[in-house]
Amino acid sequence: MSQADHPLADLYARPDSPGRFVLGPGYQSPAGRSRKARWFIGLSVALNMLSILLLGLQRALLEQGPISASALRTSVDRVNGAADIELVLFVVALVLFLRWVHLSYRNLIALGTRDLRFTPGWAVGYWFVPVLNIWRPAEVLGDLWRATDPRADDNSWRSLRSTPLIGWWWAIGLVAGPVAWAAQAMPADTISELHSKNAVLILVHVLEVAAGACLFAVVGKLTARQDARAALRAREA
């Protein structure tokens, strides 16, 4: 059965559709946590786009010829100020996103999903374990996607395919991290050095916009899929 033909296809089409059903004592709709996480993810994406604009203006300034020290300082301060706000938004978005991950993975137990590879605690904890955090978080989201597939049953869900959105989000994030680190390590003592650093920072923000857009979509779709699956299980009960 395709998702479009699913009897609850309208729920799949509405990210953050609030669940109006009860499926045992353990299930709690992740819609509320999803809305908060997506709101801050969206803000982070918007601020990254603002940073691209500010860096573009800085690049035009660097290429126009002789620059006054005050104009250059103003441009640098604007870029750095946006970066500081981005960091705060990133931390808030990460906390809210991980709260959503914990609840969504815990809900799989309430939905009767068997043979889960992780506990709800480790679904979050792996994000902070060196080396393992290179691939485990993507596996966690992949499990969430497969276990909420409309074709899934309690035992065969692991054989289903995940969505390319998760792979794109994680791959872009893996590239963006080292590039961002390299950009911060670049010197900016001369106009030439600042020009080079500016180009790398623009690339970083483009990657972060792409990764944020993918994650925004994944959280919304997964929330709708899980609520729809819970509603179906409630109807079948």
PLY file of the C-alpha trace (Angstrom):
ply
format ascii 1.0
element vertex 237
property float x
property float y
property float z
element edge 236
property int vertex1
property int vertex2
end_header
0.00 0.00 0.00
1.43 3.40 -0.93
1.39 6.27 1.52
-1.06 8.11 -0.75
-3.50 5.18 -0.56
-3.21 4.82 3.20
-6.55 5.30 5.01
-4.91 8.02 7.12
-3.10 9.74 4.23
-4.49 13.11 5.33
-2.53 12.81 8.58
0.67 12.01 6.68
0.17 15.13 4.62
-0.02 17.41 7.67
3.23 17.72 9.64
2.62 18.23 13.34
-0.99 17.06 13.04
-2.04 16.79 16.72
-3.04 13.33 17.83
-6.56 13.14 19.23
-6.36 9.53 20.30
-5.00 7.43 23.13
-2.97 4.29 22.43
-2.19 2.86 25.81
-0.46 4.70 28.63
2.92 4.96 26.87
2.07 6.84 23.67
2.31 10.61 23.55
1.98 12.52 20.30
5.34 14.14 19.40
3.53 16.97 17.60
4.09 19.52 20.36
7.81 18.85 20.63
8.04 18.74 16.85
6.55 22.21 16.49
9.05 23.70 18.96
12.02 21.94 17.38
11.02 22.88 13.84
10.42 26.48 14.87
14.01 26.85 16.08
15.42 24.80 13.22
13.60 27.17 10.88
15.00 30.17 12.75
18.49 28.72 12.44
18.03 28.27 8.69
16.76 31.84 8.36
19.71 33.23 10.31
22.15 31.23 8.17
20.55 32.81 5.13
21.00 36.24 6.73
24.67 35.39 7.31
25.05 34.51 3.63
23.64 37.95 2.79
26.00 39.68 5.24
28.98 37.73 3.90
27.94 38.62 0.36
27.89 42.30 1.29
31.28 41.88 2.93
32.64 40.23 -0.22
31.39 43.13 -2.34
33.07 45.53 0.08
36.37 43.65 -0.13
36.29 43.71 -3.92
35.40 47.38 -4.40
38.91 48.68 -3.78
40.32 50.72 -0.90
38.27 50.13 2.27
38.09 52.32 5.32
38.95 50.68 8.65
35.56 51.64 10.10
33.60 50.10 7.20
35.60 46.90 7.45
35.15 46.69 11.21
31.39 47.24 10.89
31.16 44.43 8.34
33.20 42.04 10.47
31.17 42.88 13.59
27.90 42.19 11.75
29.12 38.80 10.54
30.45 37.88 14.00
27.26 39.07 15.71
25.13 36.90 13.44
27.45 33.95 14.18
26.98 34.43 17.94
23.19 34.40 17.59
23.44 31.33 15.33
25.31 29.48 18.05
22.60 30.23 20.63
19.84 29.16 18.24
21.76 26.00 17.35
22.03 24.96 21.00
18.32 25.62 21.65
17.31 23.82 18.44
19.52 20.85 19.33
18.01 20.51 22.81
14.45 20.69 21.46
15.25 18.30 18.63
16.77 15.71 20.98
13.71 15.93 23.25
11.64 15.14 20.17
13.96 12.22 19.28
13.65 10.77 22.79
9.85 10.90 22.80
9.52 9.62 19.23
11.79 6.65 19.89
10.02 5.90 23.17
6.74 5.92 21.27
7.95 3.02 19.13
7.77 0.84 22.25
4.20 1.98 22.93
3.33 1.20 19.31
4.53 -2.37 19.80
7.60 -2.18 17.57
9.89 -5.13 18.27
13.63 -5.67 17.96
14.54 -2.03 18.48
18.29 -1.53 18.29
18.47 1.28 20.84
16.79 2.48 24.00
15.18 5.94 24.00
18.04 7.15 26.21
20.73 5.90 23.85
18.83 7.26 20.85
19.84 10.63 22.32
23.06 9.62 24.08
24.81 8.43 20.92
24.90 12.04 19.71
27.54 12.72 22.36
29.69 9.57 22.06
32.85 10.24 20.02
33.24 8.16 16.84
29.83 6.52 17.27
28.19 9.90 16.74
29.49 9.82 13.17
26.79 7.33 12.13
24.52 6.33 15.03
22.20 9.42 14.94
21.42 8.76 11.28
20.61 5.14 12.17
18.26 6.32 14.93
16.30 8.51 12.52
16.35 5.72 9.96
14.79 3.36 12.50
12.10 5.94 13.27
11.29 6.26 9.58
11.12 2.53 8.87
9.14 1.71 12.03
6.47 4.27 11.10
6.16 3.13 7.48
2.48 2.42 6.66
3.57 -1.03 5.38
5.47 -1.88 8.57
4.42 -4.52 11.03
5.90 -5.14 14.45
8.55 -7.57 13.18
9.49 -6.78 9.56
9.95 -3.02 9.79
13.77 -3.24 9.72
13.73 -4.58 6.16
12.01 -1.44 4.83
13.83 1.48 3.24
14.48 4.81 4.91
14.10 8.19 3.21
16.96 9.81 1.24
16.27 13.02 3.22
17.95 11.51 6.28
21.00 10.50 4.26
21.28 13.93 2.66
20.91 15.70 6.01
23.59 13.58 7.65
26.02 13.68 4.69
25.75 17.46 4.40
26.26 17.80 8.15
29.37 15.63 8.05
30.84 17.90 5.37
29.75 21.14 7.01
31.40 20.37 10.36
35.02 20.08 9.16
34.56 22.96 6.70
33.28 25.18 9.52
36.23 24.18 11.71
38.64 24.97 8.86
36.99 28.35 8.31
37.39 29.31 11.97
41.05 28.33 11.86
41.78 30.48 8.81
43.65 33.73 9.50
42.01 37.03 8.60
44.79 39.54 9.20
44.94 40.86 5.64
42.35 41.72 3.01
43.46 38.72 0.96
43.10 36.36 3.92
39.70 37.81 4.84
38.59 37.40 1.23
39.51 33.69 1.31
37.88 33.14 4.69
34.75 34.89 3.46
34.38 32.39 0.60
34.71 29.39 2.93
32.22 30.87 5.41
29.67 31.35 2.63
30.10 27.67 1.74
29.60 26.70 5.39
26.34 28.61 5.64
25.04 27.22 2.34
25.68 23.70 3.67
24.00 24.51 6.99
20.93 25.90 5.20
20.68 22.69 3.16
21.13 20.45 6.21
18.64 22.48 8.25
16.03 22.33 5.48
16.39 18.54 5.29
16.07 18.16 9.07
13.06 20.49 9.18
11.32 18.25 6.63
12.35 15.00 8.33
11.02 16.04 11.74
7.69 17.13 10.28
7.21 14.02 8.15
8.23 11.64 10.94
5.86 13.29 13.39
2.95 12.94 10.97
3.88 9.32 10.19
4.06 8.35 13.86
0.75 9.98 14.76
-0.88 8.35 11.76
0.48 4.93 12.72
-0.72 5.40 16.30
-4.17 6.37 15.05
-4.31 3.26 12.90
-3.27 1.06 15.83
-5.95 2.69 17.97
-8.57 1.90 15.31
-7.40 -1.68 15.12
-7.47 -2.13 18.91
0 1
1 2
2 3
3 4
4 5
5 6
6 7
7 8
8 9
9 10
10 11
11 12
12 13
13 14
14 15
15 16
16 17
17 18
18 19
19 20
20 21
21 22
22 23
23 24
24 25
25 26
26 27
27 28
28 29
29 30
30 31
31 32
32 33
33 34
34 35
35 36
36 37
37 38
38 39
39 40
40 41
41 42
42 43
43 44
44 45
45 46
46 47
47 48
48 49
49 50
50 51
51 52
52 53
53 54
54 55
55 56
56 57
57 58
58 59
59 60
60 61
61 62
62 63
63 64
64 65
65 66
66 67
67 68
68 69
69 70
70 71
71 72
72 73
73 74
74 75
75 76
76 77
77 78
78 79
79 80
80 81
81 82
82 83
83 84
84 85
85 86
86 87
87 88
88 89
89 90
90 91
91 92
92 93
93 94
94 95
95 96
96 97
97 98
98 99
99 100
100 101
101 102
102 103
103 104
104 105
105 106
106 107
107 108
108 109
109 110
110 111
111 112
112 113
113 114
114 115
115 116
116 117
117 118
118 119
119 120
120 121
121 122
122 123
123 124
124 125
125 126
126 127
127 128
128 129
129 130
130 131
131 132
132 133
133 134
134 135
135 136
136 137
137 138
138 139
139 140
140 141
141 142
142 143
143 144
144 145
145 146
146 147
147 148
148 149
149 150
150 151
151 152
152 153
153 154
154 155
155 156
156 157
157 158
158 159
159 160
160 161
161 162
162 163
163 164
164 165
165 166
166 167
167 168
168 169
169 170
170 171
171 172
172 173
173 174
174 175
175 176
176 177
177 178
178 179
179 180
180 181
181 182
182 183
183 184
184 185
185 186
186 187
187 188
188 189
189 190
190 191
191 192
192 193
193 194
194 195
195 196
196 197
197 198
198 199
199 200
200 201
201 202
202 203
203 204
204 205
205 206
206 207
207 208
208 209
209 210
210 211
211 212
212 213
213 214
214 215
215 216
216 217
217 218
218 219
219 220
220 221
221 222
222 223
223 224
224 225
225 226
226 227
227 228
228 229
229 230
230 231
231 232
232 233
233 234
234 235
235 236
